[in-house]
Amino acid sequence: MQPQETFTIKELSELFKMSRQAISKHIQKLDSSMIAKNERGYKVVLRSGVLQLARNLGNQMLLDRLHEYEQDNDKNVNIPSKNVVTNKLLDQLREENEFLREQLALREQNNSHIQKLLDQQQQLTLQANKQIEKLQEKLQLTYTEEAPENDSTTLSEATETIDKQIDTEKKWWQLWK
């Protein structure tokens, strides 16, 4: 009979009341046919490996419990044929494949939507930059139009003040002469 149940290292450490490291070292000594990997990729030990571990560790009470449990399972469990198991696995793989294809289609749809949003963002940024440039040009034009008027008035005021200063200076110097 092929054992149906497998045990992870954590389950074995709890069962044997040992640390996981100690159990791992004992598992490494087992035959590779007694060790497998589950669907998550974790190392598991088949029932025959657990029995061998119990024998190696001299745990007779645990060995007796495992034998009793195995005998109960032999009476109650019908082992499915290889074709049934293969068909179930094939169905699971097909379902997973369909799910992954749906996920891929959804991801492609999201990528195209994000690309559209990015294009819109770039267009809006370009428009905003053009508007900023136009406003800067208008501001520059208004500044240059206002600047000569202000410059001429300030220039005339400056010349007037300089003339007054010169007149007052002449008068002041003339007093000392």
HULINHU-V403814 format. One record per backbone hydrogen bond with DSSP energy under -1.0 kcal/mol. CO is the residue of the C=O (numbers start at 1). NH is the residue of the N-H. If there is no record, write none. Layout:
# HULINHU-V403814
CO/NH
CO/NH
This chain:
# HULINHU-V403814
7/45
8/12
9/13
10/14
11/15
12/16
13/18
19/23
20/24
21/25
22/26
23/27
24/28
27/30
31/34
32/35
34/46
36/44
38/41
42/38
44/36
45/7
46/50
47/51
48/52
49/53
50/54
51/55
52/56
53/57
54/59
58/60
59/63
60/64
61/65
62/66
63/67
64/68
65/69
66/70
67/71
68/72
69/73
70/74
71/75
72/76
73/77
81/85
82/86
83/87
84/88
85/89
86/90
87/91
88/92
89/93
90/94
91/95
92/96
93/97
94/98
95/99
96/100
97/101
98/102
99/103
100/104
101/105
102/106
103/107
104/108
105/109
106/110
107/111
108/112
109/113
110/114
111/115
112/116
113/117
114/118
115/119
116/120
117/121
118/122
119/123
120/124
121/125
122/126
123/127
124/128
125/129
126/130
127/131
128/132
129/133
130/134
131/135
132/136
133/137
134/138
135/139
136/140
137/141
138/142
139/143
140/144
141/145
142/146
143/147
144/148
146/150
147/151
148/152
149/153
150/154
151/155
152/156
153/157
154/158
155/159
156/160
157/161
158/162
159/163
160/164
161/165
162/166
163/167
164/168
165/169
166/170
167/171
168/172
169/173
170/174
171/175
